[in-house]
Structure formats: C-alpha cells, structure tokens
Amino acid sequence: MIQRKSVTSSKEKTTMKKIAVIGAGLTGATAAANLVQQGYQVTVFDKGRSAGGRMSSKRTEQGYLDMGAQYFTARTDVFKQQVQLWLDAGQADVWPCTTALLCNEDGVVSLKSSKDEQRRFVGVPSMHSPINALLLGIPLITGCRISKLDYRQQSWILWGDNGISYAGFDAVLLTLPPAQAQQLMTQSSLPEVFDTAANLLEPCWAVAMQAEASPAGDAIFCQHPKLRFISHQQYKSGRNSCFVLHFNAAFSAEHLQQPADFWFAEATAVLRDELNIKQTIEPLVAHRWLYASQNDQTAVPGCIELPDHQLWLGGDWSYGGRVENAYLAGFALAQAVIRNYKLQQENA
Ligand SMILES: Cc1cc2nc3c(=O)[nH]c(=O)nc-3n(C[C@H](O)[C@H](O)[C@H](O)COP(=O)(O)OP(=O)(O)OC[C@H]3O[C@@H](n4cnc5c(N)ncnc54)[C@H](O)[C@@H]3O)c2cc1C
C-alpha cells in the first residue's frame, strides 16, 4: 500500500539501486511507487503519451471517456487499503451504478436487472488518476517505446525507438502485455518466457456514443454474440453521460482491421435494436485494444523472475487480468526485486 507521505523519509535507508520500469500502467506504477518508497531510484518508460495503459481515459469535449477499464473492485486487503487511500485523497470514488444483464440468444433479446452487492470504484476525474497519483514525483519518460534491451557488465541499457538510449540500470521490470514483452525479449536475444503469450490477452474494440437517453443500467453485462459490456457514464464523477460499448473478443478479433465507421454502425445498431433507444445517437470515439483482457481458458503464469539477468516480468495477466490483479502484480514485482537485492547484500 502506498502512502506518498513516507517516500522521502524511507529513502535514506537503502542505497540508490537504479531500476527501469517499462510500462506505466497500474502494474508499473505500483511497482515503481513501492520501490521508490524503499529508497530505490526508479525511472518509468511508456510508449503512450501519458501514463495509464489500459486504465486510460480519453479527454474529449464531452469530458473524460473511459475507453479501457470501466471500474475496479477490491477483494484483497492490500488493494482495499490502497483504494481507501485513493478515496480519501479524492483520486477515486464509488461508482453508484445500477447493473443489468443483456442477453441475445438466437435473436431473442432480453434485458433484466441483475442487482448485486459489489462495490465498484472509478478513478476521479479520470480512470488513470490513481496511476498519476502513484507516479507523482517519479521520473516518467512517455512517448518512448523501448525496442531493445542490452545487459552488459551487470548493467542494463534500454534503447528507445526514438534512437535514444538510457544506460546504467541495475534491474529492469517489464510490465507489458505478454505478446509485447515477448517481442521485446526476442529482439533483445533474451530467453523465451511465455508458452502462450499471444493468447493470454484478447482484443476488444471499445466504442463511445452520445445519446440523450436514460440507460437501462449503468453497467450492463452482456451474454451476446457481439458484446461483452455496455457502460453508461452518467454517475461516474468527472464524466458526461454517454455510452461506452465493449465488443467481445471473438467479434473484435473477427473484425479487427475494420475502420471506426464499421464500429460506430455496429454500436448504433445495438443501442437502437437491443436497448431500444429512439433518440439521436452520435458517434464519439472508437478505440482498438489489441491486448485487452485475460482469456480465462489459459493458465495464469504468475510473475516471472529472471534474477540472473536482473529482469522481472509481470502484469494483470500474472494473476488473471483486471485492475486489482495489476496492482497485486506491481506489488509482487517490487517485493521480488527488494528480496533479491537483500539476498545479494547478505551473500556479499
Ligand atoms: C476494454 C477494456 C475493458 C476493461 N475493463 C475492466 C474492468 O471493467 N475492470 C477491471 O478490473 N479491469 C478491466 N480491464 C483490465 C484492466 O484495464 C487491466 O487489467 C489493467 O489496466 C492492466 O494494467 P497493466 O499495468 O498490467 O497493463 P497495461 O495497462 O497494459 O500497461 C502496460 C503499459 O506498457 C506500455 N508499453 C507496451 N509496450 C511498451 C514498450 N515496448 N515500451 C514502453 N512502453 C510499452 C503500454 O503503453 C501500457 O501503458 C479492461 C481492459 C480493457 C482494455
């Protein structure tokens, strides 16, 4: 659990090992914050324009649109404590959503309310606000895709695809989706670590639409040939009322290369035919996630430790996808590095 206040005081306790964290999603941010809290010198790299990864919200004239994660839940004590800190600091809020279930079996549509007791949370004012809070004060290099890693004389060099290299790191944490991590490992002549990298995370097309209509539910779970989730943003702090539709992995994969207009037409048809919306519907944003969420048929690999290379890999995929598992992976990665370093000191 990260309480930013204690960062500077505990810094003095340890020597300044330099750690590169690649990926500024929740896994990378959590690992970075935990390491900094223990006195490590951390730099975070991300290919995106800002931190957030799959928890990114898009800033538009309509306010923030959550194109990735729609909410998060907290089931473990360690994550509950972190969420409480975000709530206290106004970086997260409860999403007071009504839940519903949309089914379409052989063309027969049914929409039922499906109440549950689950507490759901959102970042405020955007889904990535908790990540920004974790990264506060930590050097973050964005717009930099790391395309190659080099381990020479017990020191890492990172090569960005902007032609810039970053040298002098004692250890590297890779917090990328497995397929991207595997690609980077291969380009760097490092060992293959995933058997099923390509299949662990599946794609999702996410589409935001504006319609002045009351939603049938704020969080609509879908058992549907095309969809997995429909969200309405009206009760999320900091957002305007609009719909976000997430198409399921099979339908997204089948039409992966289709342009935005295809997805706007599909989303309009769903809102008209399945949710019975008569008002004007306007397309806002369509976003393709190549690696969205875990395929629950595959075994979870945990975090991957390569201490001989001073290299650790992890992400939401380590424990089964979802925001909470990304947090747990970041926490576990930081603990693994700290443990390894202590062992080195004991054996020196
Ligand atoms: C459409 C969608 C809906 C979802 N809905 C929910 C939900 O409702 N609830 C829930 O709990 N979870 C949900 N999830 C899952 C949740 O968003 C993820 O589990 C979590 O955000 C993953 O965090 P991460 O840090 O492990 O990975 P990521 O967020 O993917 O972070 C990895 C980062 O690495 C960066 N990167 C990749 N390659 C490189 C490179 N070579 N160099 C530098 N940087 C690189 C990426 O830009 C990215 O920022 C959803 C995800 C998607 C996509």
The ligand as a Tripos MOL2 file, in Angstrom:
@<TRIPOS>MOLECULE
LIG
   53    58     1     0     0
SMALL
NO_CHARGES

@<TRIPOS>ATOM
      1 C1        -11.5760   -2.5670  -22.9190 C.3       1 LIG1
      2 C2        -11.0950   -2.9630  -21.5600 C.ar      1 LIG1
      3 C3        -12.0050   -3.0700  -20.5130 C.ar      1 LIG1
      4 C4        -11.5870   -3.4320  -19.2410 C.ar      1 LIG1
      5 N1        -12.4800   -3.4470  -18.2250 N.ar      1 LIG1
      6 C5        -12.0480   -3.6910  -16.9670 C.ar      1 LIG1
      7 C6        -12.9260   -3.5270  -15.8630 C.ar      1 LIG1
      8 O1        -14.0580   -3.0650  -16.0180 O.2       1 LIG1
      9 N2        -12.4510   -3.8410  -14.6190 N.ar      1 LIG1
     10 C7        -11.1670   -4.2800  -14.4010 C.ar      1 LIG1
     11 O2        -10.7850   -4.5530  -13.2550 O.2       1 LIG1
     12 N3        -10.3060   -4.4020  -15.4470 N.ar      1 LIG1
     13 C8        -10.7030   -4.0940  -16.7030 C.ar      1 LIG1
     14 N4         -9.8370   -4.1600  -17.7510 N.ar      1 LIG1
     15 C9         -8.4710   -4.6480  -17.4990 C.3       1 LIG1
     16 C10        -7.5700   -3.5810  -16.8490 C.3       1 LIG1
     17 O3         -7.6300   -2.3970  -17.5780 O.3       1 LIG1
     18 C11        -6.1530   -4.1280  -16.8230 C.3       1 LIG1
     19 O4         -6.1710   -5.3470  -16.0780 O.3       1 LIG1
     20 C12        -5.0890   -3.2240  -16.1860 C.3       1 LIG1
     21 O5         -5.2880   -1.8700  -16.5040 O.3       1 LIG1
     22 C13        -3.7240   -3.7090  -16.6830 C.3       1 LIG1
     23 O6         -2.6840   -2.9200  -16.1540 O.3       1 LIG1
     24 P1         -1.1710   -3.2820  -16.5080 P.3       1 LIG1
     25 O7         -0.3310   -2.2150  -15.9180 O.co2     1 LIG1
     26 O8         -0.8850   -4.6920  -16.1240 O.co2     1 LIG1
     27 O9         -1.0720   -3.2500  -18.0990 O.3       1 LIG1
     28 P2         -1.2540   -2.0150  -19.0840 P.3       1 LIG1
     29 O10        -2.2510   -1.0750  -18.5360 O.co2     1 LIG1
     30 O11        -1.4990   -2.5950  -20.4250 O.co2     1 LIG1
     31 O12         0.1710   -1.2820  -19.0690 O.3       1 LIG1
     32 C14         1.2260   -1.6530  -19.9120 C.3       1 LIG1
     33 C15         1.8820   -0.3740  -20.4370 C.3       1 LIG1
     34 O13         3.0360   -0.7480  -21.1940 O.3       1 LIG1
     35 C16         3.1780    0.1770  -22.2640 C.3       1 LIG1
     36 N5          4.0480   -0.4480  -23.2590 N.ar      1 LIG1
     37 C17         3.7790   -1.5480  -24.0180 C.ar      1 LIG1
     38 N6          4.8690   -1.8570  -24.7750 N.ar      1 LIG1
     39 C18         5.8260   -0.9310  -24.4730 C.ar      1 LIG1
     40 C19         7.1880   -0.7320  -24.9000 C.ar      1 LIG1
     41 N7          7.7760   -1.5580  -25.7720 N.pl3     1 LIG1
     42 N8          7.8670    0.3210  -24.3890 N.ar      1 LIG1
     43 C20         7.2850    1.1680  -23.4740 C.ar      1 LIG1
     44 N9          6.0130    1.0070  -23.0320 N.ar      1 LIG1
     45 C21         5.3020   -0.0340  -23.5140 C.ar      1 LIG1
     46 C22         1.7490    0.4340  -22.7120 C.3       1 LIG1
     47 O14         1.6570    1.6780  -23.3920 O.3       1 LIG1
     48 C23         0.9870    0.4250  -21.3730 C.3       1 LIG1
     49 O15         0.8370    1.7340  -20.8600 O.3       1 LIG1
     50 C24       -10.2150   -3.7410  -19.0190 C.ar      1 LIG1
     51 C25        -9.2980   -3.6080  -20.0710 C.ar      1 LIG1
     52 C26        -9.7320   -3.1950  -21.3190 C.ar      1 LIG1
     53 C27        -8.7280   -2.9730  -22.4100 C.3       1 LIG1
@<TRIPOS>BOND
     1     1     2 1
     2     2     3 ar
     3     2    52 ar
     4     3     4 ar
     5     4     5 ar
     6     4    50 ar
     7     5     6 ar
     8     6     7 ar
     9     6    13 1
    10     7     8 2
    11     7     9 ar
    12     9    10 ar
    13    10    11 2
    14    10    12 ar
    15    12    13 ar
    16    13    14 ar
    17    14    15 1
    18    14    50 ar
    19    15    16 1
    20    16    17 1
    21    16    18 1
    22    18    19 1
    23    18    20 1
    24    20    21 1
    25    20    22 1
    26    22    23 1
    27    23    24 1
    28    24    25 2
    29    24    26 1
    30    24    27 1
    31    27    28 1
    32    28    29 2
    33    28    30 1
    34    28    31 1
    35    31    32 1
    36    32    33 1
    37    33    34 1
    38    33    48 1
    39    34    35 1
    40    35    36 1
    41    35    46 1
    42    36    37 ar
    43    36    45 ar
    44    37    38 ar
    45    38    39 ar
    46    39    40 ar
    47    39    45 ar
    48    40    41 1
    49    40    42 ar
    50    42    43 ar
    51    43    44 ar
    52    44    45 ar
    53    46    47 1
    54    46    48 1
    55    48    49 1
    56    50    51 ar
    57    51    52 ar
    58    52    53 1
@<TRIPOS>SUBSTRUCTURE
     1 LIG1         1 GROUP 0 **** ****
